[in-house]
Amino acid sequence: MIINAVNYSEDELIQITSKKEEVEFSAKSWSDSCLNNLKVIIKNHYVAEQNTTCPYCKRDLQTTHGRAWDIEHIIPRSIAKNFMFEPLNLCMACIDCNGAKSNKKVTNSTARHRYPAHSNSFLFVHPHFDNYNDNILVIRPGFLYVAKTDKGNQTINICGLNRFYSSAGFGADADTDERIFLLAQSLLNTDNPRIKKSIRSQLIELSIKASM
């Protein structure tokens, strides 16, 4: 969960207000070169705040290089342009997760001027409002994810985390898929640390074998 949202200076707030008051202000305004300074501020803040980790797939990219990251508008700016600069609507996502999420629906809120700043307003795991681990069990980042809640399941679908499952070769072997499902359910249903460790090891072994 992101604890500290970006904090704009007074001059930056004036710049944002001025941009939003333009007659032709739209989702496409994000591409205006006059906003490059704000993009740098947003990027630097969230990459550091997130410890170079994508909030959706939880891979640690271990880089601040711009080509590895996209500035992510949690509610897409094509849906609500006024949230384009809203700190709670921003984070950094890996290019693959940002591309998979695209303009998919993430909220039932119809708000367009006041940001719906509550977890219940969102269909998926919101990087600022939700504890990721309460909703998704990461067996191995970039390999296997198990939904604990409906929000977790929605996040896996919206952000395309099943792309890792497919690219590792899962889905082609029904027996392997069933074993993974049963192990994942067992993992969620036990509190015994020794059993959890054993099940995790089996799941990781399965994911490695499937990718070979």
TAURNOR-V45975 format. One record per residue. N is the residue number from 0. RES is the residue in three letters. OMEGA is omega in radians with two decimals (none if undefined). BURIAL is I if it has 9 or more other ideal C-beta (glycine too) atoms within 8 Angstrom, else O. D_CENTER is the distance of its C-alpha to the mean C-alpha in Angstrom with 2 decimals. Layout:
# TAURNOR-V45975
n: {N;N}
res: {RES;RES}
omega: {OMEGA;OMEGA}
burial: {BURIAL;BURIAL}
d_center: {D_CENTER;D_CENTER}
This chain:
# TAURNOR-V45975
n: {0;1;2;3;4;5;6;7;8;9;10;11;12;13;14;15;16;17;18;19;20;21;22;23;24;25;26;27;28;29;30;31;32;33;34;35;36;37;38;39;40;41;42;43;44;45;46;47;48;49;50;51;52;53;54;55;56;57;58;59;60;61;62;63;64;65;66;67;68;69;70;71;72;73;74;75;76;77;78;79;80;81;82;83;84;85;86;87;88;89;90;91;92;93;94;95;96;97;98;99;100;101;102;103;104;105;106;107;108;109;110;111;112;113;114;115;116;117;118;119;120;121;122;123;124;125;126;127;128;129;130;131;132;133;134;135;136;137;138;139;140;141;142;143;144;145;146;147;148;149;150;151;152;153;154;155;156;157;158;159;160;161;162;163;164;165;166;167;168;169;170;171;172;173;174;175;176;177;178;179;180;181;182;183;184;185;186;187;188;189;190;191;192;193;194;195;196;197;198;199;200;201;202;203;204;205;206;207;208;209;210;211}
res: {MET;ILE;ILE;ASN;ALA;VAL;ASN;TYR;SER;GLU;ASP;GLU;LEU;ILE;GLN;ILE;THR;SER;LYS;LYS;GLU;GLU;VAL;GLU;PHE;SER;ALA;LYS;SER;TRP;SER;ASP;SER;CYS;LEU;ASN;ASN;LEU;LYS;VAL;ILE;ILE;LYS;ASN;HIS;TYR;VAL;ALA;GLU;GLN;ASN;THR;THR;CYS;PRO;TYR;CYS;LYS;ARG;ASP;LEU;GLN;THR;THR;HIS;GLY;ARG;ALA;TRP;ASP;ILE;GLU;HIS;ILE;ILE;PRO;ARG;SER;ILE;ALA;LYS;ASN;PHE;MET;PHE;GLU;PRO;LEU;ASN;LEU;CYS;MET;ALA;CYS;ILE;ASP;CYS;ASN;GLY;ALA;LYS;SER;ASN;LYS;LYS;VAL;THR;ASN;SER;THR;ALA;ARG;HIS;ARG;TYR;PRO;ALA;HIS;SER;ASN;SER;PHE;LEU;PHE;VAL;HIS;PRO;HIS;PHE;ASP;ASN;TYR;ASN;ASP;ASN;ILE;LEU;VAL;ILE;ARG;PRO;GLY;PHE;LEU;TYR;VAL;ALA;LYS;THR;ASP;LYS;GLY;ASN;GLN;THR;ILE;ASN;ILE;CYS;GLY;LEU;ASN;ARG;PHE;TYR;SER;SER;ALA;GLY;PHE;GLY;ALA;ASP;ALA;ASP;THR;ASP;GLU;ARG;ILE;PHE;LEU;LEU;ALA;GLN;SER;LEU;LEU;ASN;THR;ASP;ASN;PRO;ARG;ILE;LYS;LYS;SER;ILE;ARG;SER;GLN;LEU;ILE;GLU;LEU;SER;ILE;LYS;ALA;SER;MET}
omega: {3.09;-3.10;-3.06;3.08;3.13;-3.12;-3.09;3.04;3.13;3.13;3.14;3.08;3.08;3.12;3.14;3.14;3.14;-3.14;-3.10;3.14;3.11;-3.11;-3.07;3.14;-3.13;3.12;-3.12;3.14;3.13;-3.11;-3.12;-3.09;-3.13;-3.14;-3.08;3.14;3.12;3.13;3.11;3.14;3.14;-3.11;-3.08;-3.12;-3.00;3.07;3.10;-3.12;-3.12;-3.14;3.13;-3.12;3.10;-3.10;-3.08;-3.14;3.10;3.01;3.04;-3.08;3.06;3.10;3.04;-3.09;-3.06;-3.10;3.13;-2.99;2.95;2.97;-3.04;3.00;-3.01;2.86;-3.04;-3.12;3.08;3.12;-3.12;-3.07;-3.09;3.10;-3.07;-3.10;-3.11;-3.10;-3.12;3.12;-3.05;2.96;3.01;3.11;3.07;-3.06;-3.10;-3.14;3.13;3.12;3.14;-3.13;3.07;-3.12;-3.11;-3.14;-3.12;-3.11;3.03;-3.13;3.07;-3.13;3.12;-3.11;3.10;-3.02;3.12;-2.98;3.08;-3.11;-3.07;-3.13;-3.02;-3.09;-3.09;-3.10;-3.12;-3.08;-3.12;-2.97;-3.01;3.01;-3.07;-3.05;3.06;-3.02;-3.10;3.04;3.12;3.10;3.09;-3.11;-3.14;3.12;-2.98;-3.12;3.12;-3.13;3.04;-3.07;3.07;3.08;3.11;3.12;3.10;3.14;3.12;-3.13;-3.08;-3.08;3.05;-3.12;3.06;3.06;3.11;3.13;-3.11;-3.08;3.11;3.09;3.10;3.13;-3.13;-3.09;-3.07;-3.13;3.13;3.13;-3.13;3.14;3.11;-3.13;-3.12;3.11;-3.14;3.11;3.10;3.13;-3.13;-3.02;3.13;3.07;-3.11;-3.09;-3.13;3.13;3.11;-3.13;-3.14;-3.12;3.11;-3.14;3.12;3.14;3.11;3.11;3.10;-3.10;3.13;3.14;-3.11;-3.10;-3.09;none}
burial: {O;I;O;O;O;I;O;I;O;O;O;I;I;O;I;I;O;O;I;I;O;O;O;O;I;O;I;O;I;O;O;O;O;O;I;O;O;I;I;O;I;I;I;I;I;I;I;O;I;I;O;I;I;I;I;I;I;I;I;O;I;O;O;O;O;O;O;O;I;I;I;I;I;I;I;I;I;O;O;I;I;O;I;I;I;I;I;I;I;I;I;I;I;I;I;I;I;I;I;I;I;O;O;O;O;I;I;O;O;O;O;O;O;O;I;I;O;O;O;O;I;I;I;I;I;I;I;I;I;I;O;I;O;O;I;I;I;I;I;I;O;O;I;I;I;I;I;I;O;O;I;I;I;I;I;I;O;I;I;I;I;I;I;I;I;O;O;I;O;I;O;O;I;O;O;I;I;O;I;I;O;O;I;I;O;I;I;I;O;I;O;O;O;O;I;I;O;O;I;I;O;I;I;I;O;I;I;O;O;I;I;O}
d_center: {10.20;10.98;14.73;16.10;15.10;16.89;20.55;22.57;26.23;28.94;29.52;25.89;25.91;29.11;27.63;24.72;27.26;29.55;27.02;26.04;29.78;30.53;32.04;29.95;26.59;23.95;20.46;22.18;23.28;20.07;21.90;24.95;26.04;27.01;23.39;22.94;23.76;21.04;18.41;19.72;19.58;15.98;14.92;17.20;16.21;12.46;12.91;15.56;14.01;11.03;13.78;12.60;9.70;6.26;4.07;2.79;6.44;7.98;10.43;12.54;13.53;16.45;17.02;16.91;18.19;17.00;17.06;14.24;11.81;11.10;11.13;8.44;10.19;8.24;11.58;12.76;15.80;17.84;17.73;18.31;19.62;20.67;17.18;16.82;17.57;16.58;15.16;13.16;11.57;10.53;8.36;8.30;6.13;8.35;10.64;10.29;6.71;7.59;10.87;10.13;8.32;11.20;13.12;12.48;13.51;11.13;14.05;17.74;18.78;21.13;21.11;21.46;22.95;21.83;18.16;17.50;16.67;16.49;14.21;16.67;16.09;12.68;12.42;9.04;7.46;7.41;6.43;10.16;11.91;10.97;11.78;9.38;12.64;14.40;12.45;11.67;14.19;13.31;16.67;15.93;12.76;12.96;15.62;15.31;13.17;15.08;14.17;16.07;15.71;15.43;12.09;10.99;12.75;11.30;7.65;9.34;11.24;9.17;6.74;10.02;9.71;13.41;14.09;14.61;16.92;18.85;19.24;20.54;23.23;22.40;23.65;26.95;28.55;28.85;30.33;27.49;24.91;27.04;27.42;23.68;23.27;26.21;25.16;21.69;23.48;25.98;23.43;21.99;25.56;27.14;27.34;29.60;28.15;30.46;29.48;25.74;26.37;28.45;26.01;23.13;25.65;26.60;23.09;22.45;25.91;25.21;22.06;24.08;27.07;25.23;23.90;27.43}
